[in-house]
Amino acid sequence: MKKSLSVAFFIFVLVGVLHSQSDMELRKTILSKDSLLFSVGFNTCDLNPFRELVSEDFEFYHDQSGFGKSKQKFMAQIENGLCKLDYKATRELIEGTTKIYPLKENGVIYGVIQEGDHRFYATYPGQEPTVTSEARFTHLWIIEEKNWKLRRVISFDHQAPK
């Protein structure tokens, strides 16, 4: 009986460790995709990460600028809006706010919900960056043809700097 309990406990602990490792790997993967989109794409106006990571079936919901129903419209807004501002816009994740929730079908991960808070800055030529807003976000990442794609974005609760 003691041996059976010991084996059962070992299996329980092992499953927990493996689950934690896969959760950590998933978190690392999603945060690296987030970094490509924002640290590389958004913050430097490099459209390539958006082309690579945004799904063709993309929708964007924003509490201030409205609804975008296509990847093409979203890309045009970045290229003709964000990248043509008279200041450099940057975004950073607010440390400790990002949560990752795996989505599974029959035990297999097919997507992730990423939620958290982020902060936006404006840097005018010759000036220090200033905070323009903080907001909450929810991203829906889906595996499409073995690649992670950002399919839905909800950006909300934009607040002026405190």
Helices and strands as residue ranges (DSSP letters): H 2-35, I 36-42, H 43-44, H 48-53, E 54-62, E 66-68, H 71-80, G 82-84, E 88-93, E 99-105, E 108-123, E 130-144, E 147-159
